[in-house]
């Protein structure tokens, strides 16, 4: 199994196979619009723009499970992200990352990056780095800023400019 075995609905309602990102390095993040970490959208967008031509993408997954910090509908969330942070990276429909209704992609990410039996997502802006083969290459806490992961992204991208 890899992330390419999963699909998710984008924020506009279109089902997207993650096979579309095959060969890319990805940063998959559960996001929220009303969180203390919300300003990380700016850093996520900066990383996306810096490396997208080398085969990198940020994938944002809004989640309202942590103190209801993303209460809007998908349209409101997208507008917020674009107006306040100029987000151009792909955003997906609001999902659950924990509990009975956890999205299958996040079940996989949590299990693939876990070294404990309790692999629950603790808060908004948990980040998963995925390598070009679709394997999880790291999980990072919300307090880890996207910009601090630039070197990790560079290492996963490797020297190839044309993937």
C-alpha positions as a Markdown table, in Angstrom:
| # | Residue | x | y | z |
|---|---|---|---|---|
| 1 | Unk | 0.0 | 0.0 | 0.0 |
| 2 | Unk | 1.0 | 3.6 | -0.7 |
| 3 | Unk | -0.8 | 6.9 | -0.8 |
| 4 | Unk | -1.5 | 6.2 | -4.5 |
| 5 | Unk | -4.1 | 3.6 | -3.4 |
| 6 | Unk | -6.3 | 6.4 | -2.0 |
| 7 | Unk | -8.6 | 9.0 | -3.4 |
| 8 | Unk | -10.1 | 12.1 | -1.8 |
| 9 | Unk | -12.7 | 14.7 | -2.7 |
| 10 | Unk | -11.2 | 18.0 | -3.5 |
| 11 | Unk | -12.6 | 21.2 | -1.9 |
| 12 | Unk | -14.8 | 21.7 | -5.0 |
| 13 | Unk | -16.3 | 18.2 | -4.8 |
| 14 | Unk | -14.3 | 16.4 | -7.5 |
| 15 | Unk | -12.9 | 13.0 | -6.6 |
| 16 | Unk | -9.1 | 13.0 | -7.0 |
| 17 | Unk | -7.0 | 9.9 | -7.1 |
| 18 | Unk | -3.7 | 10.5 | -5.4 |
| 19 | Unk | -2.1 | 8.6 | -8.3 |
| 20 | Unk | -2.2 | 12.1 | -9.9 |
| 21 | Unk | 0.7 | 12.9 | -7.6 |
| 22 | Unk | 2.8 | 9.8 | -8.4 |
| 23 | Unk | 6.4 | 10.8 | -8.6 |
| 24 | Unk | 5.9 | 13.9 | -6.5 |
| 25 | Unk | 7.2 | 14.7 | -3.0 |
| 26 | Unk | 4.2 | 15.7 | -0.9 |
| 27 | Unk | 3.4 | 17.5 | 2.3 |
| 28 | Unk | 0.0 | 16.4 | 3.5 |
| 29 | Unk | -1.4 | 18.6 | 6.2 |
| 30 | Unk | -4.7 | 18.7 | 8.2 |
| 31 | Unk | -5.6 | 22.4 | 8.3 |
| 32 | Unk | -7.9 | 24.8 | 10.2 |
| 33 | Unk | -8.9 | 28.4 | 9.5 |
| 34 | Unk | -9.3 | 29.5 | 13.2 |
| 35 | Unk | -6.3 | 28.0 | 14.9 |
| 36 | Unk | -3.2 | 29.5 | 16.4 |
| 37 | Unk | -1.2 | 27.6 | 13.7 |
| 38 | Unk | -3.4 | 29.0 | 10.9 |
| 39 | Unk | -0.6 | 31.5 | 9.9 |
| 40 | Unk | 1.4 | 28.4 | 8.7 |
| 41 | Unk | -0.7 | 28.6 | 5.5 |
| 42 | Unk | 1.7 | 31.3 | 4.4 |
| 43 | Unk | 4.7 | 29.1 | 4.9 |
| 44 | Unk | 3.0 | 26.1 | 3.3 |
| 45 | Unk | 2.2 | 28.3 | 0.3 |
| 46 | Unk | 5.8 | 29.6 | 0.1 |
| 47 | Unk | 7.1 | 26.0 | 0.2 |
| 48 | Unk | 4.6 | 24.9 | -2.5 |
| 49 | Unk | 5.6 | 27.8 | -4.8 |
| 50 | Unk | 9.4 | 27.3 | -4.2 |
| 51 | Unk | 9.4 | 23.6 | -5.1 |
| 52 | Unk | 6.4 | 22.9 | -7.3 |
| 53 | Unk | 8.4 | 23.1 | -10.5 |
| 54 | Unk | 10.6 | 20.3 | -9.1 |
| 55 | Unk | 7.8 | 17.9 | -8.3 |
| 56 | Unk | 6.6 | 19.0 | -4.9 |
| 57 | Unk | 3.1 | 19.7 | -3.7 |
| 58 | Unk | 1.3 | 20.6 | -0.5 |
| 59 | Unk | -2.1 | 19.0 | 0.0 |
| 60 | Unk | -4.4 | 20.7 | 2.5 |
| 61 | Unk | -7.1 | 18.8 | 4.3 |
| 62 | Unk | -9.4 | 21.0 | 6.4 |
| 63 | Unk | -10.5 | 19.4 | 9.7 |
| 64 | Unk | -13.0 | 20.6 | 12.3 |
| 65 | Unk | -12.2 | 18.0 | 15.0 |
| 66 | Unk | -10.0 | 20.2 | 17.2 |
| 67 | Unk | -12.1 | 22.7 | 19.2 |
| 68 | Unk | -14.2 | 23.3 | 16.0 |
| 69 | Unk | -11.5 | 25.5 | 14.5 |
| 70 | Unk | -12.7 | 25.1 | 10.9 |
| 71 | Unk | -16.5 | 25.4 | 11.2 |
| 72 | Unk | -17.1 | 26.8 | 7.7 |
| 73 | Unk | -18.2 | 24.8 | 4.6 |
| 74 | Unk | -15.7 | 24.0 | 1.9 |
| 75 | Unk | -16.5 | 27.1 | -0.1 |
| 76 | Unk | -15.9 | 29.3 | 2.9 |
| 77 | Unk | -12.7 | 27.5 | 3.8 |
| 78 | Unk | -11.3 | 27.9 | 0.2 |
| 79 | Unk | -12.2 | 31.6 | 0.1 |
| 80 | Unk | -10.5 | 32.2 | 3.5 |
| 81 | Unk | -7.3 | 30.4 | 2.4 |
| 82 | Unk | -7.1 | 32.2 | -0.9 |
| 83 | Unk | -8.0 | 35.7 | 0.4 |
| 84 | Unk | -5.9 | 35.6 | 3.5 |
| 85 | Unk | -2.9 | 33.5 | 2.5 |
| 86 | Unk | -3.0 | 33.4 | -1.3 |
| 87 | Unk | -3.2 | 29.6 | -1.2 |
| 88 | Unk | -2.7 | 28.0 | -4.6 |
| 89 | Unk | -1.9 | 24.5 | -3.4 |
| 90 | Unk | -4.6 | 21.8 | -3.7 |
| 91 | Unk | -7.2 | 21.9 | -0.9 |
| 92 | Unk | -9.5 | 19.0 | -0.3 |
| 93 | Unk | -12.9 | 18.7 | 1.3 |
| 94 | Unk | -13.2 | 18.8 | 5.1 |
| 95 | Unk | -12.5 | 15.4 | 6.6 |
| 96 | Unk | -12.0 | 13.7 | 10.0 |
| 97 | Unk | -8.5 | 12.6 | 10.9 |
| 98 | Unk | -9.3 | 10.7 | 14.1 |
| 99 | Unk | -12.2 | 8.6 | 15.3 |
| 100 | Unk | -14.8 | 6.4 | 13.7 |
| 101 | Unk | -15.1 | 8.5 | 10.5 |
| 102 | Unk | -11.3 | 9.0 | 9.9 |
| 103 | Unk | -10.6 | 9.4 | 6.2 |
| 104 | Unk | -8.9 | 6.3 | 4.9 |
| 105 | Unk | -5.9 | 8.3 | 3.7 |
| 106 | Unk | -5.3 | 9.6 | 7.2 |
| 107 | Unk | -5.7 | 6.1 | 8.7 |
| 108 | Unk | -2.9 | 5.1 | 6.3 |
| 109 | Unk | -0.7 | 8.1 | 7.0 |
| 110 | Unk | -1.1 | 7.6 | 10.8 |
| 111 | Unk | -0.2 | 3.9 | 10.7 |
| 112 | Unk | 2.7 | 4.3 | 8.2 |
| 113 | Unk | 4.3 | 7.1 | 10.3 |
| 114 | Unk | 3.6 | 5.6 | 13.7 |
| 115 | Unk | 6.1 | 4.0 | 16.1 |
| 116 | Unk | 3.4 | 3.7 | 18.8 |
| 117 | Unk | 0.0 | 2.1 | 19.1 |
| 118 | Unk | -1.5 | 5.5 | 19.8 |
| 119 | Unk | -1.0 | 7.2 | 16.4 |
| 120 | Unk | -3.9 | 9.8 | 16.7 |
| 121 | Unk | -3.5 | 13.2 | 15.3 |
| 122 | Unk | -3.0 | 15.6 | 18.2 |
| 123 | Unk | -4.0 | 18.9 | 16.6 |
| 124 | Unk | -4.4 | 20.9 | 13.4 |
| 125 | Unk | -1.4 | 21.3 | 11.1 |
| 126 | Unk | 0.2 | 17.9 | 11.7 |
| 127 | Unk | 2.4 | 17.4 | 8.6 |
| 128 | Unk | 3.3 | 14.2 | 6.7 |
| 129 | Unk | 6.1 | 14.2 | 4.2 |
| 130 | Unk | 5.7 | 11.6 | 1.4 |
| 131 | Unk | 8.5 | 10.6 | -0.9 |
| 132 | Unk | 8.3 | 10.2 | -4.7 |
| 133 | Unk | 7.4 | 6.5 | -4.3 |
| 134 | Unk | 4.3 | 7.3 | -2.2 |
| 135 | Unk | 5.9 | 6.2 | 1.1 |
| 136 | Unk | 5.6 | 8.2 | 4.2 |
| 137 | Unk | 9.0 | 9.8 | 5.0 |
| 138 | Unk | 8.1 | 11.6 | 8.2 |
| 139 | Unk | 5.4 | 13.0 | 10.5 |
| 140 | Unk | 5.8 | 16.4 | 12.1 |
| 141 | Unk | 4.0 | 18.0 | 15.0 |
| 142 | Unk | 1.9 | 21.2 | 14.5 |
| 143 | Unk | 4.6 | 23.2 | 16.2 |
| 144 | Unk | 7.1 | 22.2 | 13.5 |
| 145 | Unk | 7.0 | 25.1 | 11.0 |
| 146 | Unk | 6.7 | 24.3 | 7.3 |
| 147 | Unk | 9.7 | 26.5 | 6.5 |
| 148 | Unk | 11.9 | 24.4 | 8.9 |
| 149 | Unk | 11.2 | 21.4 | 6.7 |
| 150 | Unk | 12.7 | 22.9 | 3.6 |
| 151 | Unk | 15.9 | 20.9 | 3.8 |
| 152 | Unk | 13.9 | 17.7 | 4.3 |
| 153 | Unk | 11.9 | 18.5 | 1.2 |
| 154 | Unk | 15.1 | 19.3 | -0.8 |
| 155 | Unk | 16.6 | 15.9 | 0.3 |
| 156 | Unk | 13.5 | 14.1 | -0.9 |
| 157 | Unk | 13.4 | 16.0 | -4.2 |
| 158 | Unk | 17.0 | 15.0 | -4.8 |
| 159 | Unk | 19.1 | 16.5 | -7.6 |
| 160 | Unk | 16.6 | 15.8 | -10.3 |
| 161 | Unk | 15.1 | 19.0 | -11.6 |
| 162 | Unk | 12.8 | 17.3 | -14.1 |
| 163 | Unk | 10.6 | 14.7 | -12.5 |
